[in-house]
Amino acid sequence: MKISTHNTANNSLIQIIDILKQIHINKFTLLFIIFVLYVSFANARNTNCKHVIAPEQTIIDASKMDVQPGDTVCIEASVKRMLLISNFHGTAENYIVFKNCGGEVIVKNNDLTYGICIDNSSYFRFTGAGVDGTNYGIRILETMIGGSMGIKVGNKSTNYEIDHIEIANVGFAGIMAKTDPKSDLSSNRDSFTQYQSIFHDNYIHNTGGEGIYIGHSFYNGMLSTVDGKEITLYPSALKGVRVFKNRIDSTGWDGIQVGSANEDCEIFGNSITNYGLSAEPSQQSGIQINPGTTGKCYNNYIANGTGNGMSVFGLGNNDIYNNIIQDAGYNGIFLDDRGTIAGSSFNFFNNTIVNPKADGIRFYSVLSKNNKFHNNIILNPGSLLTYSKYSKQNPYINIGAKTGIDAIISNNFMDSNFDKIQFEDVRNNNFKLMITSPAIEAGLDLSNFGVDSDFEFKARPIGRNYDLGAYQRVSATETKLETKPVANFAVFPNPCNGKFEISREETSTVNVTIHNILGKVVQTSKNSTDKNLKFDISGLASNGKYFVTISDENGSSTRTIIIQ
């Protein structure tokens, strides 16, 4: 069933006007309401929507619509109990886009197991950024108490992006994105892989369970009885996971949990506060990296939870860096061998961990090798009060409770006294370094590990050596007052066909990096002093959003460019 934007909008407008007439509103008020409604519907018609989900529609099946790859499906401003979207398939070059139009879409119920469900779909974007000036144009404000989800994405859904959604007061997870294994093996590891799952710029709060739950937790298999026989089912793997710039607050269980992401996973730039409020054992972490997961976890702010700031049970070859972990209810970071591949390694670089109730980092892996702990700042762990001076356990980086651990620990600042480190304003949670801090230029060079920026994505190092902790500061040997902000620049034309120019005011030496939404660098330019720089990525770019970052010795700045 193809839905005409024009006809659907006009029919809905006529129906609303008929209702208003029936309730005897005076003519001046009626005319004003009609005007407002007309503007709203006109806005919906002017968003290049090929299809519209009308306010009364709650079940949308692609088999009943003529939706093609690259089409935009608009969800009219409305209040709904739920929305079920099934069987939509774009292509890698042309995603199907679902977005709100004409205002906010609000989803609310107290008796269903989800607010929005996306089933058996691929190559799509579901976004609440459909109206300019609105951060979260789609808002899921309540679902059933218990095992309900704000957004549920499953049944072999793959290659998708979910962004600018607000989710609150849901019974369990804000977003759950995984496909469970089946006894017929149709959705298991050898039969199905979940690719390119992207979640960003969402606001999730007041959940009964996790804020974001991605991938299956039992990567090593789960027992099931089929025809009287016990068999092991292995869940599908995830490749190409990105979880970034989400704001998560007041979750009953973990803030973010990612499992079975065995290739190309990055969790970065998220803010997670007040996590694990239900104090459910083993479900109280700000970020939990479950078995089967490798990749990077960086530039996250995690504060005020009941459990570990971060729990790491990954495959190995996990890089944990530039995170700020404040007032963790147990360890700042905890790791053990429940998911480790023997011989793999874990790296902990440039993290700032303050006031954990137990250890700064508790590391219990004997299977891994060549683990590294460098450039971290760890302050005032609670276990300082419980470990005796004769204990082999170190309250800052605790590897003493296990034998056979292979670790290199150096260039870390560890103390109980906040005054020594010289943060700018610790009382207001500002953990940037004062220019006289002993942490400045006290670190190892980690450029070979890909750590080339800080918590704010500013370039590292600025001085001769790396600073400790999550923030990079101007070197004490440099004159701070003489520094200038990174040069302003414009990217044009925007949108473009893949060919564009950068124009800037200054002639300082700059580096330019262009990367796609997955963080993959597609082109660079180094050490240029030109005011105008030309780029051509038309030969490799798919339609969509790309990011252009320009940096000099004073920092970096990023612009978004749209390729059509």
Secondary structure, DSSP 8 states (H G I E B T S, - for coil): ----HHHHHHHHHHHHHHHHHHTT--HHHHHHHHHHHHHHHHHHHTS--SEEE-TT--EEEGGGS---TT-EEEEEEEEES-EEEE--B--SSS-EEEEEEEEEEEEE-SSSSEEEEEES-EEEEEES--STT-S-SEEEEE--SSS-EEEEEESS-EEEEEESEEEEEESS-SEEE-----TT-TTSTTT-EEEEEEEES-EEEEESS-SEEES-S-TT-EEEEETTEEEEE---EEEEEEEES-EEEEESS-SEEE-S--EEEEEES-EEES--TT--TT---SEEE-TT--EEEES-EEES-SS-SEEE--SS-EEEES-EEES-SS-SEEEESSS--TT--EEEES-EEE--SS-SEEEE-SS--SEEEES-EEE--GGGGTS-TT-S--SSEE-TTSSS--EEEES-EEES-HHHH-EEEGGGTEEEE-TT-TTTT-S---GGGT--B-TTS-BS-SSSS--SSS-----TTS-GGG------EEEESSSBSSEEEEEES----EEEEEEETTS-EEEEEEEE--SEEEEE-TTT--SEEEEEEEEETTEEEEEEEEE-
